[in-house]
């Protein structure tokens, strides 16, 4: 078990997935929005929300290629700050 952290400046502004084949439609891009959500005992806690470009509220990314890209890019930027 551990705690990971991503510095605010290391969160990509937008996630886009290129079409798998030439001429195929591209997945909808998602903007990432960091929202301060303090928790009891953790004033600095924030969460990353994903918004379809042009939307005014968070939504869950659709499709495995987009979810995989988001997970991979965030994991690459994450730093382990506590390990039990």
C-alpha positions as CSV (number, residue, x, y, z in Angstrom):
1,X,0.0,0.0,0.0
2,X,1.2,3.5,-0.7
3,X,0.4,7.0,-1.5
4,X,1.2,8.5,-4.9
5,X,1.2,12.2,-5.9
6,X,1.3,14.1,-9.1
7,X,2.5,17.7,-9.0
8,X,-0.2,20.1,-10.3
9,X,2.2,21.2,-13.1
10,X,2.7,17.6,-14.3
11,X,-1.0,16.9,-15.1
12,X,-1.5,17.1,-18.9
13,X,-4.1,19.7,-20.0
14,X,-5.7,17.4,-22.6
15,X,-5.7,13.8,-23.5
16,X,-6.2,12.8,-27.1
17,X,-6.0,9.4,-28.8
18,X,-5.2,9.2,-32.5
19,X,-7.3,7.0,-34.7
20,X,-6.2,3.3,-34.8
21,X,-6.4,3.2,-38.6
22,X,-6.1,6.0,-41.2
23,X,-9.5,7.5,-41.9
24,X,-11.0,6.0,-38.7
25,X,-12.7,8.5,-36.4
26,X,-10.6,9.8,-33.5
27,X,-11.8,9.3,-29.9
28,X,-13.2,12.4,-28.3
29,X,-10.5,14.4,-26.5
30,X,-10.8,15.1,-22.8
31,X,-9.5,18.1,-20.8
32,X,-8.2,17.4,-17.4
33,X,-9.2,19.7,-14.5
34,X,-7.6,19.6,-11.1
35,X,-10.2,20.3,-8.4
36,X,-9.2,21.1,-4.8
37,X,-11.2,18.6,-2.6
38,X,-9.9,18.8,1.0
39,X,-10.4,15.8,3.2
40,X,-10.5,15.4,6.9
41,X,-6.8,15.4,7.9
42,X,-5.6,16.2,4.4
43,X,-6.2,19.8,3.5
44,X,-4.1,19.5,0.3
45,X,-6.1,16.7,-1.3
46,X,-7.2,17.3,-4.8
47,X,-8.7,15.2,-7.6
48,X,-8.3,15.1,-11.4
49,X,-11.5,15.3,-13.3
50,X,-11.9,14.7,-17.0
51,X,-14.2,16.8,-19.1
52,X,-15.1,16.3,-22.8
53,X,-13.9,19.3,-24.7
54,X,-16.6,22.0,-24.6
55,X,-18.5,20.4,-21.7
56,X,-19.2,22.2,-18.4
57,X,-19.0,19.2,-16.1
58,X,-16.9,16.2,-15.5
59,X,-17.6,12.9,-17.3
60,X,-16.0,9.5,-17.4
61,X,-13.9,8.9,-20.5
62,X,-15.3,6.4,-22.9
63,X,-13.4,3.6,-24.6
64,X,-10.4,1.5,-23.6
65,X,-7.8,3.4,-25.7
66,X,-8.7,6.7,-23.9
67,X,-8.8,5.1,-20.5
68,X,-5.5,3.4,-21.1
69,X,-3.8,6.5,-22.3
70,X,-5.0,8.5,-19.3
71,X,-3.8,5.8,-16.9
72,X,-0.4,5.4,-18.6
73,X,0.3,9.1,-18.8
74,X,-0.7,9.7,-15.1
75,X,1.3,6.7,-13.9
76,X,4.4,8.0,-15.7
77,X,4.1,11.3,-13.8
78,X,3.2,9.9,-10.4
79,X,5.7,9.9,-7.6
80,X,5.5,7.5,-4.6
81,X,5.5,9.7,-1.5
82,X,4.7,7.0,1.2
83,X,5.0,3.3,1.2
84,X,3.9,0.9,3.9
